[in-house]
Amino acid sequence: MRVELSDNDGNRYTIAFEGQMTRDKVLRILDLVDLLGGIPNESQGTNNINQIHTNTFSRFEKVYMVVQKNFPIIWFTSKDIQTIYEHELKEPISLSTASTYLTRMTKKSLLIRTGTGNSVKYKVAPNSLQTVIKQQTKNK
């Protein structure tokens, strides 16, 4: 895995990692990226999630983009997705629709799921996390 980023002063950083990828190692790399200025946010013009609704993405793809942007390494609920989706995209989504899409993402091994009933939580699957990091570093 290789991460390239630049800070606001024009300095360029390259972080290369070879070997067994673990959750702890990914968290350390993300902490380092955050210390160096983080991943560009929407005010810097990349991955502006507020522009997603004008594109031809399906609702499933929009939900997955919300997951990738806001919850790349932490647990979340379908209510979290509903709230952020409506806030960022300015379009409604029912809780049952959000839950359905998250369940489908789990079946496609994009997410992992824990809990039952009202305490179900989701998290990006470890193999999906590497894809997210690669996508974010390509945008730099």
MODELLER restraints for C-alpha pairs under 7 A, 6 or more apart:
rsr = mdl.restraints
at = mdl.atoms
rsr.add(forms.Gaussian(group=physical.xy_distance, feature=features.Distance(at['CA:1:A'], at['CA:16:A']), mean=5.90, stdev=0.5))
rsr.add(forms.Gaussian(group=physical.xy_distance, feature=features.Distance(at['CA:1:A'], at['CA:17:A']), mean=5.10, stdev=0.5))
rsr.add(forms.Gaussian(group=physical.xy_distance, feature=features.Distance(at['CA:1:A'], at['CA:18:A']), mean=6.37, stdev=0.5))
rsr.add(forms.Gaussian(group=physical.xy_distance, feature=features.Distance(at['CA:2:A'], at['CA:15:A']), mean=5.61, stdev=0.5))
rsr.add(forms.Gaussian(group=physical.xy_distance, feature=features.Distance(at['CA:2:A'], at['CA:16:A']), mean=4.33, stdev=0.5))
rsr.add(forms.Gaussian(group=physical.xy_distance, feature=features.Distance(at['CA:2:A'], at['CA:17:A']), mean=6.11, stdev=0.5))
rsr.add(forms.Gaussian(group=physical.xy_distance, feature=features.Distance(at['CA:3:A'], at['CA:14:A']), mean=5.67, stdev=0.5))
rsr.add(forms.Gaussian(group=physical.xy_distance, feature=features.Distance(at['CA:3:A'], at['CA:15:A']), mean=5.02, stdev=0.5))
rsr.add(forms.Gaussian(group=physical.xy_distance, feature=features.Distance(at['CA:3:A'], at['CA:16:A']), mean=6.38, stdev=0.5))
rsr.add(forms.Gaussian(group=physical.xy_distance, feature=features.Distance(at['CA:3:A'], at['CA:137:A']), mean=5.62, stdev=0.5))
rsr.add(forms.Gaussian(group=physical.xy_distance, feature=features.Distance(at['CA:4:A'], at['CA:13:A']), mean=5.63, stdev=0.5))
rsr.add(forms.Gaussian(group=physical.xy_distance, feature=features.Distance(at['CA:4:A'], at['CA:14:A']), mean=4.40, stdev=0.5))
rsr.add(forms.Gaussian(group=physical.xy_distance, feature=features.Distance(at['CA:4:A'], at['CA:15:A']), mean=6.32, stdev=0.5))
rsr.add(forms.Gaussian(group=physical.xy_distance, feature=features.Distance(at['CA:4:A'], at['CA:137:A']), mean=6.02, stdev=0.5))
rsr.add(forms.Gaussian(group=physical.xy_distance, feature=features.Distance(at['CA:5:A'], at['CA:12:A']), mean=5.80, stdev=0.5))
rsr.add(forms.Gaussian(group=physical.xy_distance, feature=features.Distance(at['CA:5:A'], at['CA:13:A']), mean=5.29, stdev=0.5))
rsr.add(forms.Gaussian(group=physical.xy_distance, feature=features.Distance(at['CA:5:A'], at['CA:14:A']), mean=6.57, stdev=0.5))
rsr.add(forms.Gaussian(group=physical.xy_distance, feature=features.Distance(at['CA:5:A'], at['CA:140:A']), mean=6.17, stdev=0.5))
rsr.add(forms.Gaussian(group=physical.xy_distance, feature=features.Distance(at['CA:6:A'], at['CA:12:A']), mean=4.32, stdev=0.5))
rsr.add(forms.Gaussian(group=physical.xy_distance, feature=features.Distance(at['CA:6:A'], at['CA:13:A']), mean=6.00, stdev=0.5))
rsr.add(forms.Gaussian(group=physical.xy_distance, feature=features.Distance(at['CA:7:A'], at['CA:36:A']), mean=6.51, stdev=0.5))
rsr.add(forms.Gaussian(group=physical.xy_distance, feature=features.Distance(at['CA:7:A'], at['CA:37:A']), mean=5.72, stdev=0.5))
rsr.add(forms.Gaussian(group=physical.xy_distance, feature=features.Distance(at['CA:40:A'], at['CA:46:A']), mean=6.52, stdev=0.5))
rsr.add(forms.Gaussian(group=physical.xy_distance, feature=features.Distance(at['CA:42:A'], at['CA:48:A']), mean=4.63, stdev=0.5))
rsr.add(forms.Gaussian(group=physical.xy_distance, feature=features.Distance(at['CA:49:A'], at['CA:88:A']), mean=6.85, stdev=0.5))
rsr.add(forms.Gaussian(group=physical.xy_distance, feature=features.Distance(at['CA:50:A'], at['CA:88:A']), mean=5.72, stdev=0.5))
rsr.add(forms.Gaussian(group=physical.xy_distance, feature=features.Distance(at['CA:50:A'], at['CA:89:A']), mean=5.32, stdev=0.5))
rsr.add(forms.Gaussian(group=physical.xy_distance, feature=features.Distance(at['CA:53:A'], at['CA:89:A']), mean=6.32, stdev=0.5))
rsr.add(forms.Gaussian(group=physical.xy_distance, feature=features.Distance(at['CA:60:A'], at['CA:101:A']), mean=6.13, stdev=0.5))
rsr.add(forms.Gaussian(group=physical.xy_distance, feature=features.Distance(at['CA:63:A'], at['CA:85:A']), mean=7.00, stdev=0.5))
rsr.add(forms.Gaussian(group=physical.xy_distance, feature=features.Distance(at['CA:66:A'], at['CA:85:A']), mean=6.47, stdev=0.5))
rsr.add(forms.Gaussian(group=physical.xy_distance, feature=features.Distance(at['CA:68:A'], at['CA:132:A']), mean=6.85, stdev=0.5))
rsr.add(forms.Gaussian(group=physical.xy_distance, feature=features.Distance(at['CA:72:A'], at['CA:124:A']), mean=6.14, stdev=0.5))
rsr.add(forms.Gaussian(group=physical.xy_distance, feature=features.Distance(at['CA:72:A'], at['CA:129:A']), mean=6.67, stdev=0.5))
rsr.add(forms.Gaussian(group=physical.xy_distance, feature=features.Distance(at['CA:73:A'], at['CA:123:A']), mean=6.78, stdev=0.5))
rsr.add(forms.Gaussian(group=physical.xy_distance, feature=features.Distance(at['CA:73:A'], at['CA:124:A']), mean=6.42, stdev=0.5))
rsr.add(forms.Gaussian(group=physical.xy_distance, feature=features.Distance(at['CA:74:A'], at['CA:123:A']), mean=6.02, stdev=0.5))
rsr.add(forms.Gaussian(group=physical.xy_distance, feature=features.Distance(at['CA:75:A'], at['CA:121:A']), mean=6.04, stdev=0.5))
rsr.add(forms.Gaussian(group=physical.xy_distance, feature=features.Distance(at['CA:75:A'], at['CA:122:A']), mean=5.38, stdev=0.5))
rsr.add(forms.Gaussian(group=physical.xy_distance, feature=features.Distance(at['CA:75:A'], at['CA:123:A']), mean=4.72, stdev=0.5))
rsr.add(forms.Gaussian(group=physical.xy_distance, feature=features.Distance(at['CA:76:A'], at['CA:121:A']), mean=5.39, stdev=0.5))
rsr.add(forms.Gaussian(group=physical.xy_distance, feature=features.Distance(at['CA:76:A'], at['CA:122:A']), mean=5.33, stdev=0.5))
rsr.add(forms.Gaussian(group=physical.xy_distance, feature=features.Distance(at['CA:76:A'], at['CA:123:A']), mean=6.42, stdev=0.5))
rsr.add(forms.Gaussian(group=physical.xy_distance, feature=features.Distance(at['CA:77:A'], at['CA:120:A']), mean=6.55, stdev=0.5))
rsr.add(forms.Gaussian(group=physical.xy_distance, feature=features.Distance(at['CA:77:A'], at['CA:121:A']), mean=4.83, stdev=0.5))
rsr.add(forms.Gaussian(group=physical.xy_distance, feature=features.Distance(at['CA:77:A'], at['CA:122:A']), mean=6.12, stdev=0.5))
rsr.add(forms.Gaussian(group=physical.xy_distance, feature=features.Distance(at['CA:78:A'], at['CA:95:A']), mean=6.64, stdev=0.5))
rsr.add(forms.Gaussian(group=physical.xy_distance, feature=features.Distance(at['CA:78:A'], at['CA:98:A']), mean=5.82, stdev=0.5))
rsr.add(forms.Gaussian(group=physical.xy_distance, feature=features.Distance(at['CA:78:A'], at['CA:99:A']), mean=5.34, stdev=0.5))
rsr.add(forms.Gaussian(group=physical.xy_distance, feature=features.Distance(at['CA:79:A'], at['CA:95:A']), mean=6.38, stdev=0.5))
rsr.add(forms.Gaussian(group=physical.xy_distance, feature=features.Distance(at['CA:81:A'], at['CA:98:A']), mean=6.79, stdev=0.5))
rsr.add(forms.Gaussian(group=physical.xy_distance, feature=features.Distance(at['CA:82:A'], at['CA:93:A']), mean=6.21, stdev=0.5))
rsr.add(forms.Gaussian(group=physical.xy_distance, feature=features.Distance(at['CA:82:A'], at['CA:94:A']), mean=6.94, stdev=0.5))
rsr.add(forms.Gaussian(group=physical.xy_distance, feature=features.Distance(at['CA:82:A'], at['CA:95:A']), mean=6.05, stdev=0.5))
rsr.add(forms.Gaussian(group=physical.xy_distance, feature=features.Distance(at['CA:82:A'], at['CA:98:A']), mean=6.19, stdev=0.5))
rsr.add(forms.Gaussian(group=physical.xy_distance, feature=features.Distance(at['CA:86:A'], at['CA:92:A']), mean=5.36, stdev=0.5))
rsr.add(forms.Gaussian(group=physical.xy_distance, feature=features.Distance(at['CA:86:A'], at['CA:93:A']), mean=6.67, stdev=0.5))
rsr.add(forms.Gaussian(group=physical.xy_distance, feature=features.Distance(at['CA:105:A'], at['CA:111:A']), mean=5.71, stdev=0.5))
rsr.add(forms.Gaussian(group=physical.xy_distance, feature=features.Distance(at['CA:106:A'], at['CA:112:A']), mean=5.63, stdev=0.5))
rsr.add(forms.Gaussian(group=physical.xy_distance, feature=features.Distance(at['CA:106:A'], at['CA:113:A']), mean=6.74, stdev=0.5))
rsr.add(forms.Gaussian(group=physical.xy_distance, feature=features.Distance(at['CA:109:A'], at['CA:125:A']), mean=6.63, stdev=0.5))
rsr.add(forms.Gaussian(group=physical.xy_distance, feature=features.Distance(at['CA:110:A'], at['CA:124:A']), mean=6.17, stdev=0.5))
rsr.add(forms.Gaussian(group=physical.xy_distance, feature=features.Distance(at['CA:110:A'], at['CA:125:A']), mean=5.43, stdev=0.5))
rsr.add(forms.Gaussian(group=physical.xy_distance, feature=features.Distance(at['CA:110:A'], at['CA:128:A']), mean=5.85, stdev=0.5))
rsr.add(forms.Gaussian(group=physical.xy_distance, feature=features.Distance(at['CA:111:A'], at['CA:122:A']), mean=6.35, stdev=0.5))
rsr.add(forms.Gaussian(group=physical.xy_distance, feature=features.Distance(at['CA:111:A'], at['CA:123:A']), mean=5.41, stdev=0.5))
rsr.add(forms.Gaussian(group=physical.xy_distance, feature=features.Distance(at['CA:111:A'], at['CA:124:A']), mean=4.41, stdev=0.5))
rsr.add(forms.Gaussian(group=physical.xy_distance, feature=features.Distance(at['CA:111:A'], at['CA:125:A']), mean=4.54, stdev=0.5))
rsr.add(forms.Gaussian(group=physical.xy_distance, feature=features.Distance(at['CA:112:A'], at['CA:122:A']), mean=5.61, stdev=0.5))
rsr.add(forms.Gaussian(group=physical.xy_distance, feature=features.Distance(at['CA:112:A'], at['CA:123:A']), mean=5.32, stdev=0.5))
rsr.add(forms.Gaussian(group=physical.xy_distance, feature=features.Distance(at['CA:112:A'], at['CA:124:A']), mean=6.24, stdev=0.5))
rsr.add(forms.Gaussian(group=physical.xy_distance, feature=features.Distance(at['CA:112:A'], at['CA:125:A']), mean=5.38, stdev=0.5))
rsr.add(forms.Gaussian(group=physical.xy_distance, feature=features.Distance(at['CA:113:A'], at['CA:120:A']), mean=6.94, stdev=0.5))
rsr.add(forms.Gaussian(group=physical.xy_distance, feature=features.Distance(at['CA:113:A'], at['CA:121:A']), mean=5.76, stdev=0.5))
rsr.add(forms.Gaussian(group=physical.xy_distance, feature=features.Distance(at['CA:113:A'], at['CA:122:A']), mean=4.55, stdev=0.5))
rsr.add(forms.Gaussian(group=physical.xy_distance, feature=features.Distance(at['CA:113:A'], at['CA:123:A']), mean=6.58, stdev=0.5))
rsr.add(forms.Gaussian(group=physical.xy_distance, feature=features.Distance(at['CA:114:A'], at['CA:120:A']), mean=5.70, stdev=0.5))
rsr.add(forms.Gaussian(group=physical.xy_distance, feature=features.Distance(at['CA:114:A'], at['CA:121:A']), mean=5.43, stdev=0.5))
rsr.add(forms.Gaussian(group=physical.xy_distance, feature=features.Distance(at['CA:114:A'], at['CA:122:A']), mean=6.50, stdev=0.5))
rsr.add(forms.Gaussian(group=physical.xy_distance, feature=features.Distance(at['CA:115:A'], at['CA:121:A']), mean=6.26, stdev=0.5))
